[in-house]
Amino acid sequence: MTIERRQFIQTLGATGLLASMSSTLGFSLSHAASGARVIVIGGGFGGTICAKYIRKFSPSTAVTLIEPKKNYFTCPGSNSVIANLRPMTHISHNYNKLGAEYGISVLHDKVSSIDSTTKIVTLKGGGIHNYDFLVLSPGIDFKSDTIEGYNPNDETFPHAWKAGEQTRLLRDQILSMDDGGTVIIAPPTRPFRAPPAPYERASLIAHYLSENKPRSKIIILDGNNDFSKQALFIQAWKKLYPGMIDWVGIKDHGGFSAVHTPYREIVTNSGNHFKGQVVNIIPPQEAGLIAIQSGLADDSGWCPVKPDTFESTIQKNIHVIGDSCQAGDMPKTGHAANAEGKICAAAIVASITGRPIMDITYNMSIYSLISPKYGISMSENYQMIDSRITKVSSASSSLKAKKKTRRKEAQYAAGWYKSITSDMFK
């Protein structure tokens, strides 16, 4: 399969699911299903798409999207901001068109409680809203008690794993560090949001440092013994940033025991001390707080769901999509959340109309930038096998790809971002 053909297929995965699913489920896009009420909590890659596509599938369904932020900053694309390649405005989006063009009621507030018995969502601002179907897409929250001395809210060690102010903090630390300084990036043990993103972050920071502070180094203290697209990343690092990036797996550093904030230092269980001028600790993660508080997560910290509808297996008529849910082999990525949002939307409308749900193919693709002109990618397809979302095929960039192909994949990464954010907000 050529890279051009693969890119075409992957782009369809971001934006082309609507027509195939409407055909599969047996209703037209103009079909007015009923006056059902759907509330979607969380306006990210899953929630925004789910709200929009419920209205597309069923224009008479009343859809309310609850999202605290008026301007949403995407995690995809944020590594380019951290490396000073893009401004913050590049990853900033608003919800204006969802209300004006799609008739979605967008409320910028936080949810204080969910009563699944009476089907009521109560907001911190005092609003009370009834629903027939509820969708949660609250993203992730952090486990704050796993490393002694570490607090995810401490600005000394910005995680930048929720885009926005944290993105600015890490960018500014990178820009102000000395030539010859060390950047430490510490990804957590899987599962976590955006598995390839820590290594893209290291790559783009290395690009900035190589041009502006070439005596500097990056150390990746990984919570795992391997990582996504590892061979492709390491090949690129040797070629573009020789000697600048050191990767240390958990079997070599032993795991973290503590951090010493005044010294910007990480102490490992094996007794090693790693000190950096910039320390980017990415904390261990779990489902978004409202999902935890509402009793939708199990002992894993994530929310079990039915794979064909994303309905919670714990509470009926509540669906969980995006990073918070357990989606079998599908990783926690923006593209996966996009696909889950559309599948969930179609399932809810099928419930409203009483039509059956037929077989669905799930897909996901991830682009990673090594430099502004060097990209790599992977794509995966999944099917429901024995009531589980299971990977059935995959494709990735070739280790033998030429410079022209790497440049094209960097361009495709930009196209993917534009496509998926337009699908969300336009």
N, C-alpha and C positions, 0 to 999 in steps of 0.2 A: 504493500500500500504506500503510495507516495505521500510526502508530507502535505502537499496541497489538498489531496483528497481527504486525508485524516483531519486537516483543519476544517474543511467544509463539514464533515460529519460532526465534529466537536461543536462547531458553532450552532448546528441544528439542535444539539443537545441542550444548549442554553436557551434557545428561543423558539424551537420548532416543535415542542411537545404538544402544544395546544391542539393542533389539527388532528394529530393521530389519536390523542386521548378522547377528543369529542366524538370521533368516529367509533372508537372502541366502545365507549359507553353508550353510544346510540342516541345522543341528543345534539341538536344544532346549537351554534353559538348564540343565536338569537332567541333560543327557547326561554320563555319566562316560567321558571319552575314553580315558585310559590312566594308567599310573604314571610319565609323563614328568617330568623335573626341569627347572624353569625358574628361572634366577637373574635378578633385575632389580637393576641398580646405579643408585641415585639415587632418592630418595623425594620428588620434586617433582611438578609437574603432569602430566608424562608417565609417570614410573616408577610412581608410586602407583596411577594409573588402570590402567596395563597389568597390574600385579600383581593388582589387585582383579578386573579383568574376565577375566583368564585363569581365575581360580578360579570366577567366575560361569559362564563358558562351559564349564569342565571341572573340576568339583569334585575329581576324583581326581588332577589334576596337582599335583605338589608345587611350590610357589612360595616362593622365598626372596627377600625384599627387603633389600638392603644399603644402609643410609643412616647416616652418622656421627652426625647430630643426632637427639636424642630429641625435641626440640621444633623443628618446622619453621616458619620465618617466611616468609610469602608476599611476593613482590615486588608483585603486585597488592594494592592496599589500603595499601601502605607509604607512598605519598605523603600520604595522609590522616594518618598518624602523624607524618611529618616536619612537616606543617603544624599539628600539635597539635590535630587534630580528633578523633583516635582514640587510645586507649592501645595499647601494644605487644601487649597480650593479644588485641586484635582480629585480629591477623595471625598469632597463634601457634596451632599445631595439633600434635597428637601422633598416634601410630600404634597406640594401644591397641586400637581396634576392628578394625583390619585383622587382628590376630592373634586376638583373642577371637571375632569374629563370622565371619571369612572364612577362618580357618585358614592365614593367611600367616605364615611364619616371618620375623620382622623382626629383623635383626642390626644393631646400632648399632656399626659399625666402618668402617674405610677399606680400600679394595682396594689392595693393594700390587702385584699382577701378575695378568695373564690369560694363560693358555697355551691358545691356540685349537686346538693340535694334540691335546693330551690332554684338552681341555675342563675345565680346572681354574681356579678363582678362588682366589687366596691373599689372605688378609686380613692387615693390619698387626698385628692381635692374635694372629696365628698360626694361625687357622682355615684349613682347606683344604676346598673345596667343589667337587663335580663337577656338571656341568650337561649337559643335552641341547640346550637353547636358552638363549641369553644375550641380555639386553636391556640396553643402556646408555642411561641418561637423565641424564647428569652435568651438565647445564646448561652454563654458560659458564665460561671463565677469561679472564684479561686478558693482553694483550700489554704487557709492562712496559717495553719498551725503545724505545717510539715517540716519547716526548717527553723531551728532555734535562732531567734533574733531577727527573723525576716517578717516584714509586713508588706503585703502587696500595695498598700497605699503610701509607702515610704518613697518619696520622690528621689532619694539617693540612688535607688536601684529601679528605674522605670522599666516596667514590663512591656509596655506598648503592645499588649495583646488584646486590648480594647482600644480601637483607634480614636484619636481626638487629642486631648491635652497630653496624654501619655506619649503620643507620637511626637508632639512638639518637644517634650522634655528630653526624649532620647536623641532626637535630631540635634538639639542645642548642645547636649553634652558631647556628641561626636564632633560638632563644629568647633567647640571650644577646647578640646583636648590638645595636648602637646604632640608635636611630631616626635615619635619614639614611644608614645604611650601604648598601653595595652587595652584592648576591648575584650571583655569576657561576655560570651553569650551562653546561657545555661538553659537549654530546653528541658522540660520535665519528661518523666516516663510516660509513654503512651498509655491510653488515648488522650490526645489533646487537639485543640482546634488547629487546622491547617498544618498537617504534618511536615510538608516541605518548607514551610515559611521561615523557620529559624535559619536554614541553610541558604535560602535566598537572601535573607537579611545579612548574613555574614558576607555573602558574595558582593552585594551592592555597597555595603560599608567598606569592603576591601577596595572596590572601584574608587570610592571617594578618597580613601586613604592613599591609594597608589598615586593619585594625581595631586594630592595636597599635603599628605603627611607620610611620605613613603618609608620612613624608618619605623613606622608603627606595626603592631601585630594584633592578630585576633586569635583568641583561644575559645573553642567551642567545648564546654564541659557538658557532655550529653548525658541525659538520664536513661539512655538506651545504648545498646551495643551495635546498632545499625540504624540507618535512616533512609527516608524516601529518596529515590533517584540517586543513591549514594555514589555509584560508579560515575555517573554523569557529572555530579558536582565535583568530585575529587579530580576527575580529568580536567575540568574547566579551571579549577583552582591552580593546578600545576602549570597550566598553560598561561593563564592571565595574571595570577598573583603568586608566583613561586616564592615559597618560604614565608608568606604572610599569614596564612591560616593554618592553625593546628587544631585537629579534631581529636578529642580524648573521650572514649567511650566509658560507660559506667564501670565496666570490669577493670578498667585501669585507674580510675580515680576513686572508686568505692562508694560513691554517693555523697550527698552533702550532709554535714552534721550541724553546721552553724554558719552564720554570717556575722562579720564584725563591721558594722556600718561606718564608724569613724575612719576605718582603714581601707574601706572599699575592698573587703577581703572575703573570700569564701573558704571555709575549712571543710575538708572531706573526712569521711569515716576512716580513711587510711592514714590520716594525719598530715596530709598535704595542705599547704596554704597557697591559694591563687589570688593574686592581687591585681586589680585593674584600675586604670583611671576612669574607665566607663564599665559598669557592670550591669548587664541586661539579664536579670533573672526572670525567666518565664515560669510562673508558678504552676504547680499541679492544679488540675481543673475538675469541675463537676458541673452538673446542670445548673441553669440559671436559678437564682434564689427563689423566685415565685414558684417554680416547679418543685423545688425541694420543700418549700413551706406548704404547698398544697398537697403533699403526700404522693406525688406522681413519680418519684424516683425510688429505685430499690437500693439495696446495700452497695451497689457499685457506684452510686452517686449520679447515675444516668437514668433516663426514663424508658422503660420497656414499652414497646408499641406493637400493634399488629402491622406486619410489613406491607400489606396491600392497601391499607387505609391510613396508617399512622395514628389510629385511635389508641389511646392508652389501654394497656391491659389491666390497669389498676382501677380506672374510673371511666365509666361509659360516657359517650358523647363529648369527651375531651380528647383532642388530638395534640400530639407533640411532634414538632418537626425541627429540622436544623440541628445545631450542635448539641442540644440538650437530649436528643433521643438516642436510643440504641438502634442503629440501622444496619445490623449485621456487618457485612464486609465493607459497607460504604464508609469512607472516612468523613471526618467533620470538616467540610470545606464549603465555600460559598456556592460552588456549582452543585454539590450534593444537596444543599439546602434548597436551591432553586428547583431541582427536580422533585424533591420531597414536597415542596409547597404546591406544585402543580398536581401531583398525584393526590395529595390530601384534598385540594380544592375539588378535583373531579370526584373523589370518593364522597365528599359531603353533598355535592349536588346530586350524585347518584342516590344517596340516602333520601334526599328531599323528594326526588322524582320517583323513587321506588324502582329504579332501573338497576340491573346487576352490574357488577364490576368484573371485567374480563382480564385476561393476562396483560401484564404491563412489563416493559423492559426499562430498567433503571440505568442511568448513565452518569458519568462524572468525568471531568477533565481538569487538569491543573497545569498551568504554565508557570515557569519560574525564570526569572531574569538573573543571569550571572553578571551581565553588564548591560548597558543600554542597547548594545548591538549583538548580544549573545543570549539566546533563549533556549530552554529545554522544556519538554512537555511529557505528560503521560495521560492516557485516557483508559477508562475501565468501563466495562458493561457488566450488569448484574441481572440475575433473574431470581424469582422467589422459588426456592427449592426446599421442600420439607418445612414450610412456614418460616423460612429464613431468607433474607436477602444475601445472595451468594454470588461472588465474582465468578464470571464465566469466561471472560476474555479481557485482554489488556494490550495496549501498545504504548511504546515510548520512543523518545528520540534515539537515534542510533549513535553509538560511540564512534562510528566512522563518518559521521556527518561532516560535510564541508562547511567552510566559513559562510558561504552564501546561505546555506540551510539554517545555520544558527541565527543569522541576521533575520531571515524570514520568520523564524519562530519568535524572535523578539517583537517583530511587527505583529504577528498573530496574537501575542500576549496583550498588546495594546488593543487589538480588535476585539478580543474576548472580553476585556474589561468594559469597553464601550458598549458592546452588545448586551452583556448581562445587566449592567446598571441602567441601560435604556429599558430593558425588559422590566426592571423593578420600578423605575420612577417616571417613565414617560409613556 
